[in-house]
């Protein structure tokens, strides 16, 4: 391998220590001088380490060869790759974007907890053969929550007791609900049901509170970019906030639309052997951005926007709906790149592409 850097330091990072290996030598030698040192990870100890231009490497890209694995060997391997210019820096956003990223990722954790609580409640009801979901489209609405509280409190279920608790929009009759609620709930089931419902309510409140903070944070710092993003079909207020938290207000760190799409994980990988191209899945990418793009792409594909709707219909017609959503997500990230790099507003006609524009004309 061609040496491109005379002096390079590889750092293997751990919770309590970092192991550094410095390789120093002329560009025409493959046997540079080695120096190994270990530092603690407290702020005081890290200040004692050398002042270097740091590059954060993706661990999947710098895996060492199999064999004897030690911290010293790992640090030396990283240094060797760095000397040869084989380590590509990972994207590290500015501090403002990092703070927003912490907020949006915490919100995602809260929404996942809500889903977990709902699944727990559904499992308890199904195990007790309680079929509320057959008559209530959403058991977490006003009527559904009230009926769940009756189970938790151990109240007697009759038409007279549940009639005052039925919301006006519920189409099911009191007799149908009583029949659906005829199941067997033990004391332990009621206890678990109460805990899951309490946790559900707490998580919902947390989502509402953090959503307000996220929107306020974005409008104070990235209002222009936020207003440009929400013009896109399928991009809601929270989707725009997540996009800004993962990409940032600009795309200077990404060389092209394809580079950003690959980083987001919405473009197909490349797998070829013996001259034969085999089917390949999308790249791993940024899981937070990838999931939100799938959500936005699916919504945009089913919207009235001609560019995304036509793409969704064309792909889903000859393949699966999932592939159509992925195609819409890929188109979405390319449009986002264009908007954030130029500051232009979304133009549905330009988003059609040259071929679709010609057909429209």
Secondary structure, DSSP 8 states (H G I E B T S, - for coil): -----SEEEEEEE-SSEEEEEEEE--TT-S--EEEEEEEESSHHHHHHS---------GGGS---SS---HHHHHHHHHHHHHTT---------HHHHHHHHHHHHHHHHHHHHHHHHHHHHHHHHHTT--GGGT-S-TTSHHHHHHHHHHHHT----HHHHHTT--TT--S-HHHHHHHT-----HHHHHHHHHHHHHHHHHHHHHHHHHHHHHHHHHHH-HHHHHHHTTSTT--HHHHHHHHHHH-S--TT-SSHHHHHHHHT-SB---EETTEE----B----HHHHHHHHHHHHHHHTSS-HHHHHHHHHHHHHS-HHHHHHHHHHHHHHHHHHHHHH-----HHHHT-HHHHHHH-
